[in-house]
């Protein structure tokens, strides 16, 4: 697609500034009507979406259905079902000392928003976050990744049919367009991407004191106890790690495994990878490719460096630059100084670290930045509690992986280096809304008790308040 001219961005930005006051008055039914149109359009264009994902990085139609179309549609349906309830004023309890005050929370749109999205889930992420902002009553400028042009074209076509540009506008481009957007004043900025770029976005937001949501990433560890059903755990991890060829922000990044099950787990990985993708995963219709040459070269370099300084290959390790193909790879004895253990892998390479004591693994995880996700596989409740109590992560799954992002009643987000703020469902609506505190005096103003001049009566009232508070 053509890059969006800066002049067009500025023109629409001004239109959206004027239109946000109109949207502020919109009702739940107005927003739901638009979201229903969006849902129908996704269903009607599902084949075009699948084709676009295949062209951008050879993603299988079924995987696109699961991770892109279903995930986005599910999010929109949850919003449609709950929006009227979310938009109502929320009562809060009141203490006896505030007997004359009716307190409640009022949810209002933040105003004009910009959503900057990545390439790894180029349909699901833009549409899901767009739906949250629409539900909250904001205008949206949607900046799509330049690395997924075919999907961008489908998204732009869908949105243009439903929304006026003063409501929703798609921007295509790269660094220049993103930098320009960040120079403008937005009421809310939602960014999904790397921690490195997240710092740049946060610095830009600070100049206008814009509210911000950052969905970043990090090295999401997996703790595997010795008492598990190894086959079941390995199959679970293979899906979570190698879906989308490992290009998932909450994919398992490395395993911390009890050394007692080393032989069994390595044998099982070899066996189950063949069952999942065949003897030659390159021929599997279910295995995606790396998005571009830059990411491919980064991953191959990290893998080659790791092997050169002593890492042992358990499975995979094959690559083809013409197809940007890297086979599902499992590796052990990776040096902590290697890039694979220093940076988020974001590809189909899975290091295993064996430990004799759980605290070895805990010390390793806690020596790194706080991850976006952390996974625990164990039948021992004390083991599970110990890991949770002694680590920090944006979210955690126990005896499963990645499914927490789909749960409609759980927030999705990171902590510090892995993100700021929360998204999806009710939490996405809240992120794009201003939670306004309202204290309504019903019988008499509280200030009456403290009117000038201060007297002994004032002291008595204060003494009573101290007792009942």
Backbone torsions as a table, in degrees:
resi	resn	phi	psi	omega
1	UNK	NA	156.0	178.6
2	UNK	-71.8	146.3	175.1
3	UNK	-67.3	138.2	178.9
4	UNK	-73.0	123.5	179.6
5	UNK	-62.4	145.8	178.6
6	UNK	-58.7	-37.2	-179.9
7	UNK	-61.5	-38.7	179.0
8	UNK	-67.8	-39.1	177.3
9	UNK	-60.3	-47.2	-178.8
10	UNK	-62.8	-40.5	-179.0
11	UNK	-63.4	-47.0	-179.6
12	UNK	-69.2	-37.0	177.7
13	UNK	-55.6	-45.2	179.3
14	UNK	-65.3	-39.4	177.9
15	UNK	-62.4	-41.3	-178.8
16	UNK	-69.3	-34.2	175.9
17	UNK	-58.9	-39.6	179.9
18	UNK	-74.4	-32.6	-173.0
19	UNK	-82.2	-18.1	-175.3
20	UNK	-65.1	-27.7	177.5
21	UNK	-71.6	-28.6	175.6
22	UNK	-69.4	-46.2	-178.9
23	UNK	-64.3	-29.9	179.9
24	UNK	-58.3	-28.9	-178.7
25	UNK	-89.5	-3.8	-176.3
26	UNK	-67.8	147.5	-179.0
27	UNK	-94.4	167.4	178.3
28	UNK	-55.8	-42.3	-177.6
29	UNK	-65.4	-31.1	177.9
30	UNK	-66.0	-44.6	-178.1
31	UNK	-71.5	-38.9	179.0
32	UNK	-63.8	-39.1	178.9
33	UNK	-57.6	-44.3	178.9
34	UNK	-67.2	-40.2	179.9
35	UNK	-66.9	-34.4	176.0
36	UNK	-66.2	-39.1	175.6
37	UNK	-62.2	-41.5	178.5
38	UNK	-62.2	-43.7	179.6
39	UNK	-61.3	-44.7	179.5
40	UNK	-64.1	-39.4	-179.4
41	UNK	-66.8	-36.8	175.6
42	UNK	-61.8	-44.9	179.1
43	UNK	-62.6	-41.5	-177.9
44	UNK	-70.9	-25.4	-177.1
45	UNK	-108.1	19.1	-174.4
46	UNK	-60.9	-37.5	-179.8
47	UNK	-68.5	-38.1	177.0
48	UNK	-65.9	-36.3	178.0
49	UNK	-64.4	-44.6	179.4
50	UNK	-62.6	-43.3	179.5
51	UNK	-63.7	-40.4	-179.3
52	UNK	-64.5	-42.6	178.4
53	UNK	-64.7	-36.0	178.0
54	UNK	-65.6	-42.2	-179.0
55	UNK	-68.3	-34.8	-177.8
56	UNK	-75.6	-43.4	172.5
57	UNK	-155.6	44.0	170.2
58	UNK	51.5	40.7	178.1
59	UNK	-79.9	135.6	-176.8
60	UNK	-68.6	148.6	179.9
61	UNK	-57.5	-38.1	-179.2
62	UNK	-69.1	-42.2	178.6
63	UNK	-64.7	-36.9	174.9
64	UNK	-62.7	-42.1	178.1
65	UNK	-58.6	-44.6	-176.1
66	UNK	-72.0	-54.2	-167.3
67	UNK	-91.2	-15.0	-178.1
68	UNK	-114.7	-62.4	-173.1
69	UNK	-72.7	-50.7	-179.9
70	UNK	-61.7	-46.0	-176.8
71	UNK	-61.3	-43.7	179.9
72	UNK	-69.3	-42.4	-179.2
73	UNK	-64.9	-40.2	178.8
74	UNK	-61.3	-42.1	179.4
75	UNK	-62.8	-45.4	-179.4
76	UNK	-64.1	-41.2	179.3
77	UNK	-62.8	-39.6	177.7
78	UNK	-63.1	-40.3	179.3
79	UNK	-66.0	-47.1	-179.9
80	UNK	-57.5	-42.6	-176.9
81	UNK	-67.0	-32.6	-170.3
82	UNK	-112.4	-7.5	-169.4
83	UNK	-59.6	-43.5	-178.9
84	UNK	-58.3	-40.2	178.8
85	UNK	-68.3	-42.7	-179.0
86	UNK	-62.7	-35.4	-175.8
87	UNK	-78.1	-15.2	179.1
88	UNK	-66.9	152.0	172.7
89	UNK	-61.5	134.2	-177.6
90	UNK	-100.0	120.8	178.5
91	UNK	-68.2	146.6	170.7
92	UNK	-126.1	154.6	-178.1
93	UNK	-70.6	155.7	179.3
94	UNK	-128.3	137.4	177.2
95	UNK	-75.5	162.4	-179.9
96	UNK	-56.6	-35.2	-177.4
97	UNK	-65.3	-18.3	178.1
98	UNK	-110.8	41.9	-173.6
99	UNK	-60.4	-26.3	-175.7
100	UNK	-93.7	1.5	-174.8
101	UNK	-109.5	133.2	171.1
102	UNK	-99.0	108.8	-178.0
103	UNK	-98.9	140.5	175.2
104	UNK	-159.2	166.3	178.3
105	UNK	-107.2	133.9	179.9
106	UNK	-117.3	125.9	-177.5
107	UNK	-97.6	119.5	-179.4
108	UNK	-128.0	155.3	-178.9
109	UNK	-62.4	145.8	174.0
110	UNK	-71.1	-32.4	176.1
111	UNK	132.5	-110.6	178.3
112	UNK	-102.3	132.7	-175.9
113	UNK	-124.3	153.4	170.6
114	UNK	-125.2	135.4	179.9
115	UNK	-119.7	118.9	-178.4
116	UNK	-109.6	117.6	-169.3
117	UNK	-115.9	158.0	-177.4
118	UNK	-94.6	-176.2	-176.8
119	UNK	-95.1	-15.9	-167.7
120	UNK	-72.6	-34.7	170.2
121	UNK	-127.1	75.6	-165.8
122	UNK	-74.1	-8.7	173.7
123	UNK	-106.4	-51.2	-175.3
124	UNK	-58.0	-49.9	-173.7
125	UNK	-67.1	-48.4	177.7
126	UNK	-59.6	-43.9	-176.0
127	UNK	-69.7	-41.1	-179.3
128	UNK	-63.7	-46.1	-179.2
129	UNK	-72.5	-34.1	173.9
130	UNK	-59.5	-44.9	-179.4
131	UNK	-59.9	-39.7	178.5
132	UNK	-63.5	-43.3	-178.6
133	UNK	-68.8	-39.7	176.0
134	UNK	-62.1	-43.9	-179.9
135	UNK	-60.2	-35.8	-179.5
136	UNK	-79.1	-12.0	175.4
137	UNK	94.4	27.5	-178.0
138	UNK	-100.4	162.3	162.4
139	UNK	-81.6	157.2	-176.2
140	UNK	-139.2	128.0	161.7
141	UNK	-104.2	121.5	-174.0
142	UNK	-107.0	108.0	178.7
143	UNK	-93.8	114.2	-177.9
144	UNK	-94.3	156.4	-179.4
145	UNK	-71.4	139.3	178.4
146	UNK	-71.3	-11.1	-176.4
147	UNK	-88.8	-1.3	-180.0
148	UNK	-128.8	63.5	-172.6
149	UNK	-64.1	-35.4	-177.2
150	UNK	-69.2	-41.1	177.3
151	UNK	-67.0	-40.5	179.7
152	UNK	-56.1	-40.4	-178.8
153	UNK	-63.4	-41.5	179.0
154	UNK	-66.6	-45.1	-179.8
155	UNK	-60.0	-47.2	-178.9
156	UNK	-60.2	-39.9	179.9
157	UNK	-65.5	-43.5	179.8
158	UNK	-62.7	-48.8	-173.7
159	UNK	-70.7	-32.2	-179.1
160	UNK	-65.0	-30.2	-179.7
161	UNK	-76.1	-21.4	-172.5
162	UNK	-104.2	-41.2	-170.7
163	UNK	-114.5	143.3	168.7
164	UNK	-70.3	151.5	-177.0
165	UNK	-67.3	-24.1	175.4
166	UNK	-72.8	-9.8	176.6
167	UNK	-101.3	-54.6	-179.9
168	UNK	-134.6	130.5	-178.7
169	UNK	-138.1	131.5	-179.8
170	UNK	-95.5	131.2	176.9
171	UNK	-112.2	127.3	173.1
172	UNK	-109.1	142.1	-179.4
173	UNK	157.6	-169.0	-177.1
174	UNK	-125.6	-135.6	-173.0
175	UNK	-61.4	-41.7	-176.6
176	UNK	-61.8	-44.8	-178.2
177	UNK	-69.2	-39.5	178.7
178	UNK	-65.4	-43.7	178.8
179	UNK	-60.7	-40.6	179.2
180	UNK	-65.4	-43.8	178.2
181	UNK	-57.7	-41.3	-178.1
182	UNK	-71.5	-13.9	176.0
183	UNK	-82.3	-13.3	-179.5
184	UNK	-88.7	159.1	-178.6
185	UNK	-90.9	116.1	175.9
186	UNK	-116.4	150.1	175.9
187	UNK	-75.3	-27.4	175.8
188	UNK	-149.3	135.7	175.3
189	UNK	-116.4	126.4	176.5
190	UNK	-116.8	118.5	-177.9
191	UNK	-124.4	134.7	172.7
192	UNK	-122.0	125.8	-179.4
193	UNK	168.0	-153.4	-175.5
194	UNK	-79.5	158.4	177.3
195	UNK	-63.4	-36.0	-179.4
196	UNK	-60.8	-48.7	179.5
197	UNK	-72.9	-31.8	177.5
198	UNK	-56.6	-36.4	177.9
199	UNK	-65.7	-37.0	178.1
200	UNK	-66.8	-43.7	179.8
201	UNK	-62.8	-42.8	-179.1
202	UNK	-65.6	-38.0	177.9
203	UNK	-64.1	-40.9	178.5
204	UNK	-65.7	-41.3	180.0
205	UNK	-62.9	-34.6	-177.0
206	UNK	-64.5	-26.9	-178.8
207	UNK	-66.1	-28.6	178.2
208	UNK	-111.7	6.6	-175.7
209	UNK	51.7	41.6	178.2
210	UNK	-76.2	141.4	169.6
211	UNK	-64.5	152.8	-174.1
212	UNK	-147.3	143.3	167.8
213	UNK	-121.6	126.0	177.7
214	UNK	-116.3	119.4	171.8
215	UNK	-106.3	106.9	-172.9
216	UNK	-110.4	-127.4	-176.7
217	UNK	-162.2	-133.7	-178.5
218	UNK	128.1	179.2	-176.8
219	UNK	-92.5	97.2	-175.6
220	UNK	-81.7	111.4	-175.6
221	UNK	-85.4	160.9	176.2
222	UNK	-127.2	121.4	174.6
223	UNK	-94.8	126.9	179.3
224	UNK	-124.2	116.2	-179.6
225	UNK	-78.4	165.9	-178.1
226	UNK	-77.2	-14.9	-172.2
227	UNK	-93.9	11.8	-172.0
228	UNK	-84.3	165.2	167.8
229	UNK	-80.3	99.4	-169.7
230	UNK	-58.7	-44.0	-178.5
231	UNK	-60.7	-44.6	-179.5
232	UNK	-63.9	-43.5	-179.5
233	UNK	-65.5	-45.3	-178.5
234	UNK	-62.0	-42.7	178.8
235	UNK	-62.3	-40.6	179.2
236	UNK	-62.3	-44.4	-177.9
237	UNK	-70.1	-37.8	177.8
238	UNK	-58.4	-44.4	178.7
239	UNK	-64.3	-50.1	-175.0
240	UNK	-64.9	-35.3	-177.6
241	UNK	-80.0	-40.8	-169.2
242	UNK	-102.4	-2.2	169.4
243	UNK	-62.1	139.0	-178.6
244	UNK	59.5	26.6	-179.4
245	UNK	54.4	35.3	175.8
246	UNK	78.4	4.2	-176.6
247	UNK	-90.8	63.4	-176.2
248	UNK	-135.0	132.3	-174.4
249	UNK	-66.8	-22.9	179.4
250	UNK	-110.5	17.6	176.6
251	UNK	-65.2	146.7	172.0
252	UNK	-54.9	126.8	-175.5
253	UNK	-96.0	-37.7	175.3
254	UNK	-157.5	154.0	-177.9
255	UNK	-104.4	139.4	171.7
256	UNK	-114.9	107.5	-166.7
257	UNK	-120.0	139.6	174.3
258	UNK	-61.9	127.8	-173.6
259	UNK	-60.2	-24.0	-178.2
260	UNK	-62.7	-22.8	-178.2
261	UNK	-109.5	21.0	-176.6
262	UNK	-57.1	-53.0	-176.8
263	UNK	-61.8	-41.2	-178.2
264	UNK	-67.4	-42.1	-176.2
265	UNK	-70.6	-36.8	179.3
266	UNK	-69.5	-41.9	177.1
267	UNK	-61.5	-41.5	-177.8
268	UNK	-67.9	-38.8	176.4
269	UNK	-59.9	-46.5	179.6
270	UNK	-58.9	-44.3	-177.0
271	UNK	-67.8	-47.4	-173.7
272	UNK	-76.1	-27.2	175.4
273	UNK	-66.0	-37.5	176.1
274	UNK	-66.6	-41.7	178.1
275	UNK	-62.8	-37.3	-176.5
276	UNK	-75.1	-45.1	-170.8
277	UNK	-122.8	1.0	-179.0
278	UNK	84.5	176.1	-179.6
279	UNK	-64.8	-30.9	177.5
280	UNK	-124.4	93.6	-176.7
281	UNK	-58.1	-20.5	178.4
282	UNK	-60.0	-29.6	-179.4
283	UNK	-88.6	-6.4	-178.2
284	UNK	-71.0	131.4	176.7
285	UNK	-73.4	-7.6	-174.2
286	UNK	-99.8	-2.6	-174.1
287	UNK	-108.6	121.4	-175.2
288	UNK	-78.3	177.6	178.5
289	UNK	-113.3	166.8	177.2
290	UNK	-74.2	142.9	-168.6
291	UNK	-63.8	-38.5	-177.9
292	UNK	-154.9	172.9	-176.3
293	UNK	-63.7	-36.8	-178.6
294	UNK	-60.0	-47.1	179.8
295	UNK	-68.7	-38.9	178.6
296	UNK	-60.6	-49.9	-178.2
297	UNK	-62.3	-38.5	179.0
298	UNK	-60.8	-45.5	-177.3
299	UNK	-68.2	-44.6	-179.2
300	UNK	-64.9	-40.5	177.7
301	UNK	-60.8	-44.7	178.9
302	UNK	-62.6	-41.3	179.9
303	UNK	-67.8	-45.0	179.9
304	UNK	-63.4	-41.6	178.9
305	UNK	-63.3	-41.5	-179.7
306	UNK	-61.8	-43.9	-178.7
307	UNK	-69.4	-33.0	-178.6
308	UNK	-67.2	-25.0	-178.9
309	UNK	-111.4	27.0	166.9
310	UNK	112.6	-0.8	178.8
311	UNK	-68.5	145.6	-177.7
312	UNK	-109.2	127.4	-179.3
313	UNK	-81.0	126.2	177.1
314	UNK	-95.6	-42.4	178.8
315	UNK	-154.2	151.3	174.6
316	UNK	80.2	-139.2	179.7
317	UNK	87.6	7.4	-178.9
318	UNK	-97.9	139.6	179.2
319	UNK	-138.9	157.6	178.6
320	UNK	-143.0	108.7	-175.1
321	UNK	-66.5	-30.9	-179.5
322	UNK	-62.4	-38.7	-179.4
323	UNK	-97.6	-1.9	-172.4
324	UNK	52.7	46.0	-177.5
325	UNK	-104.4	130.3	169.3
326	UNK	-128.4	123.4	-177.2
327	UNK	-67.0	155.5	174.7
328	UNK	-56.8	118.6	-169.3
329	UNK	-122.1	131.5	174.8
330	UNK	-121.8	134.4	-171.2
331	UNK	-145.2	149.3	175.8
332	UNK	-130.3	173.2	-178.1
333	UNK	59.8	38.6	177.4
334	UNK	-83.2	128.6	179.5
335	UNK	-63.5	142.2	177.4
336	UNK	-66.8	-15.0	178.2
337	UNK	-87.5	-11.0	179.4
338	UNK	-73.9	149.7	-178.8
339	UNK	-56.6	-32.3	-178.9
340	UNK	-62.9	-24.5	178.8
341	UNK	-105.7	-4.0	179.7
342	UNK	-100.4	-33.5	-175.7
343	UNK	-120.6	159.2	173.7
344	UNK	-60.4	130.3	-173.9
345	UNK	-71.6	-50.4	176.7
346	UNK	54.7	48.7	179.1
347	UNK	-172.9	179.4	-171.3
348	UNK	-84.6	48.9	178.3
349	UNK	-125.0	126.6	-174.1
350	UNK	-125.8	103.8	175.1
351	UNK	-77.4	145.1	173.6
352	UNK	-116.3	133.1	175.8
353	UNK	-117.5	124.8	179.9
354	UNK	-97.6	137.8	180.0
355	UNK	-131.4	151.5	176.1
356	UNK	-94.6	-25.7	178.1
357	UNK	-128.8	141.1	-177.8
358	UNK	-59.2	-32.1	-178.1
359	UNK	-65.1	-24.3	174.1
360	UNK	-61.3	-44.7	179.2
361	UNK	-67.9	-41.1	179.6
362	UNK	-62.5	-42.0	179.6
363	UNK	-63.5	-39.1	179.2
364	UNK	-64.4	-48.5	-179.2
365	UNK	-61.3	-43.8	-176.7
366	UNK	-74.4	-10.8	175.6
367	UNK	-82.2	-11.5	-178.9
368	UNK	-105.6	173.7	175.5
369	UNK	-63.8	155.4	-179.0
370	UNK	-65.7	126.9	-174.3
371	UNK	-80.8	163.1	176.7
372	UNK	-72.4	-36.0	179.5
373	UNK	-139.5	156.8	175.6
374	UNK	-144.9	137.3	-175.4
375	UNK	-122.1	143.7	-178.4
376	UNK	-132.3	128.3	175.2
377	UNK	-120.8	114.3	-179.2
378	UNK	-167.5	154.4	171.7
379	UNK	-100.0	-0.2	-175.3
380	UNK	-100.4	113.1	-177.9
381	UNK	-60.7	-35.4	179.9
382	UNK	-68.4	-37.6	176.4
383	UNK	-61.2	-47.1	-178.9
384	UNK	-61.2	-48.2	179.9
385	UNK	-61.8	-39.4	-177.6
386	UNK	-63.4	-43.2	179.7
387	UNK	-65.8	-45.4	-178.7
388	UNK	-62.5	-43.7	-177.2
389	UNK	-70.0	-22.9	-174.5
390	UNK	-110.6	15.6	175.7
391	UNK	-138.8	170.6	173.0
392	UNK	-135.3	139.4	177.4
393	UNK	-156.4	159.8	177.6
394	UNK	-60.2	-43.3	178.5
395	UNK	-152.8	162.9	-176.9
396	UNK	-142.9	139.8	169.8
397	UNK	-115.3	141.0	175.9
398	UNK	-113.3	123.2	-178.9
399	UNK	59.3	32.2	174.0
400	UNK	-167.0	174.1	180.0
401	UNK	-146.2	137.3	173.2
402	UNK	73.0	-13.2	-173.9
403	UNK	-69.6	-17.4	-178.1
404	UNK	-62.7	-25.3	-179.1
405	UNK	-69.7	-22.6	-178.6
406	UNK	-91.5	-15.6	-175.7
407	UNK	-66.9	124.2	-173.1
408	UNK	-67.9	-18.3	-176.2
409	UNK	-107.9	10.2	178.4
410	UNK	-113.3	141.3	175.9
411	UNK	-76.6	154.0	173.2
412	UNK	-118.6	128.2	179.2
413	UNK	174.5	170.0	-178.7
414	UNK	-104.2	-165.1	178.3
415	UNK	-143.1	125.2	-177.4
416	UNK	55.2	-113.8	-173.5
417	UNK	-63.9	-21.0	-180.0
418	UNK	-95.9	0.8	174.9
419	UNK	148.5	164.3	177.5
420	UNK	-136.9	129.2	-179.4
421	UNK	89.5	176.3	-175.1
422	UNK	-132.6	157.3	-176.6
423	UNK	-136.4	170.3	171.9
424	UNK	76.5	143.5	178.6
425	UNK	58.4	-142.1	178.4
426	UNK	-56.8	-36.7	-176.6
427	UNK	-72.1	-32.3	174.5
428	UNK	-67.9	-43.2	176.2
429	UNK	-58.6	-44.7	179.9
430	UNK	-64.5	-37.3	-178.7
431	UNK	-63.9	-34.5	-179.1
432	UNK	-93.5	4.7	179.7
433	UNK	-115.5	154.1	169.6
434	UNK	-94.4	122.4	179.7
435	UNK	-86.9	96.3	-171.7
436	UNK	-91.3	125.1	-180.0
437	UNK	-82.9	127.7	179.1
438	UNK	-121.2	127.1	174.0
439	UNK	-119.7	107.3	-174.7
440	UNK	-104.7	116.4	178.7
441	UNK	-73.1	120.8	-175.2
442	UNK	-96.1	-40.6	-174.6
443	UNK	-107.8	-47.2	-179.3
444	UNK	-157.7	151.1	178.3
445	UNK	-69.0	140.0	178.1
446	UNK	-61.0	-32.3	-177.0
447	UNK	-61.7	-18.3	179.4
448	UNK	-59.3	-31.8	-177.3
449	UNK	-74.0	-15.1	-174.5
450	UNK	-121.7	25.4	-175.2
451	UNK	-71.5	149.5	177.2
452	UNK	-71.1	153.8	-7.2
453	UNK	-79.4	151.6	177.7
454	UNK	-67.5	134.3	-176.7
455	UNK	-134.9	-174.5	175.5
456	UNK	-63.4	-31.4	177.3
457	UNK	-62.5	-39.7	176.9
458	UNK	-60.5	-43.4	178.9
459	UNK	-61.6	-39.7	-179.4
460	UNK	-65.5	-42.5	177.8
461	UNK	-62.2	-43.6	180.0
462	UNK	-63.3	-39.7	178.9
463	UNK	-63.4	-41.5	179.0
464	UNK	-65.7	-41.9	180.0
465	UNK	-61.6	-39.1	179.7
466	UNK	-63.1	-33.1	-179.3
467	UNK	-72.2	-42.0	-173.4
468	UNK	-88.3	-13.2	-178.0
469	UNK	-81.3	NA	NA
